[in-house]
Amino acid sequence: MLRREGLYSSHLTAWRKQLDLNGMTGLAGKKRGPPPKRDDRDKRITELERETQRWRARAERAEALVDIQKKVSLLLGVELDENGKPRS
């Protein structure tokens, strides 16, 4: 049956070796041909996604700082107004 399909025992040995070394990912086929070309639009999208990620991280840090400031003010007994400034 193997010969009819054009397979040899060396193929089985190589496949078993790949399976042992890399698991199922070792048996996955590789894409053939040149990699797809990225145009300016794809580059711009990638750039904007990175920028969005940076701004999102910065906003999360700012929110964490505001929360810390609120907790510290509660511990010290200082009341803050809506803008985060101490009430007089």
VOBAKOL-290157 format. One record per atom (N, C-alpha, C): x, z negated, y; residue in one letter. Coordinates in pm, whole numbers, plus 50000, padded with zeros to 5 digits. Example, Ala and Ser with C-alpha at 12.3 -4.5 7.8 and 13.67 -1.06 7.14 Angstrom:
% residues 2
513194922049431A
512304922049550A
513204922049670A
512854929249775S
513674928649894S
512904921350003S
This chain:
% residues 88
500825000049883M
500005000050000M
500885000050126M
501964992050128L
502834991650244L
503475005350270L
503955011750165R
504615024750179R
503615035250229R
502395034250183R
501385043750226R
501155042650377R
501245030450430E
501045028050574E
502335029750654E
503445032550585G
504705034550655G
505405021550689G
505105010950615L
505734997950638L
506704994950525L
507734987350558Y
508734983750458Y
508934968750461Y
509574963650359S
509774949150349S
510614944050466S
511484952550521S
512284948350636S
511394945550758S
510284953150770H
509334950550878H
508724936650862H
508324933350741L
507734920250716L
508724909150746L
509974911150707T
511014901050732T
511204899150882T
511274910150955A
511454909151101A
510254902351166A
509054905451122W
507864899251179W
507824884351150W
508184880651027R
508214866350993R
509254858951078R
510394865351101K
511444859251182K
510954857251325K
510304867451382Q
509744866251517Q
508684855351524Q
507884854251421L
506844843951417L
507474830151413L
508524828351334D
509184815451326D
509864811551458D
510474821351524L
511194818451648L
510264816151766L
509254824451781N
508444824351903N
506964821451882N
506554818851762G
505134816851737G
504384829951751G
503114829251783M
502284841251793M
502694850051911M
503304844152015T
503714852352128T
504834861852090T
505614858251988G
506694867051944G
506184879651878G
504954879351829L
504384891151765L
503624900151861L
503404895251982A
502664903252080A
503484915552118A
502794926452131G
503474938852168G
503894938652314G
504884946652344K
505344947752481K
504744960352543K
504404959452670K
503864971152739K
504964981452755K
504614993652732R
505585004352742R
505445011452875R
506495017752915G
506475025453037G
506985017653156G
507085024253269P
507585017453389P
506565007353440P
507044997153508P
506104987353563P
505234993853671P
504034988753689P
503154994753790P
503754992953930P
503555002854014K
504085002354149K
503164993954237K
503794985654320R
503044977354413R
503054984054549R
501884985754606D
501824991854738D
501824981054845D
501754985154970D
501804975755082D
500634966055080D
499504970755033R
498314962155028R
498534950654930R
499104953454813D
499374942854716D
500374932754770D
501394937754839K
502384928654898K
501744919755003K
500864925455083R
500194917755188R
499284907055127R
498594910655022I
497714901054954I
498534889354901I
499654892254837T
500524881754784T
501034872754896T
501434878955006E
501924871455120E
500854862255177E
499634867355189L
498524859255242L
498144847955147L
498224850455017E
497924839754921E
498934828454931E
500214832054948R
501244821654965R
501014813755092R
500694820955201E
500454814155328E
499244804855318E
498194809355253T
497014800955233T
497364788455153T
498174790155052Q
498584778654971Q
499374768655055Q
500284773655141R
501064764655227R
500154757155323R
499194764255385W
498294757655479W
497384747555410W
496974750955288R
496124741755214R
496894728755183R
498144730055143A
498964718255114A
499184710055240A
499394717055352R
499604709855478R
498334702355520R
497174708455502A
495914701855536A
495674689655447A
496024690755319E
495854679355229E
496754667755271E
497994670855313R
498894660255360R
498344653755486R
497804661755576A
497244656355700A
496054647255670A
495194651355579E
494054642955541E
494524629855479E
495574630355398A
496104618255336A
496674608955442A
497334614455543L
497864606155651L
496744599455730L
495684606755756V
494544601055829V
493934589655747V
493794591555617D
493264580955532D
494154568655536D
495444570655532I
496394559355538I
496264552255671I
496154559755780Q
496004553755912Q
494734545455920Q
493644550555862K
492404542855862K
492544529855784K
493204530455669K
493384518455587K
494274508255657K
495314512855723V
496204503755796V
495454497155911V
494644505155981S
493894499356092S
492914488756042S
492304491055926L
491404480955869L
492164468255833L
493354469955775L
494154458255738L
494584450355861L
494894457155971L
495344450456092L
494184445856179L
492984449956146G
491804445856222G
491604453756349G
492154465556358V
492014474056476V
490884483956448V
489904484256540E
488804493656523E
489164506856589E
488854517956520L
489144531256572L
487864538456608L
487924546856711D
486764555056744D
486764567756659D
485864577156692E
485744589256613E
487004597856615E
487784596856722N
489004604856736N
490224598056675N
490044585956622G
491154578956560G
491954570556659G
491424568856780K
492124560856881K
491544546756880K
492394536656909P
491894522856910P
490844520957019P
489814513156985R
488774510157084R
489264498857172R
488914499857299S
489354489257390S
488264479057415S
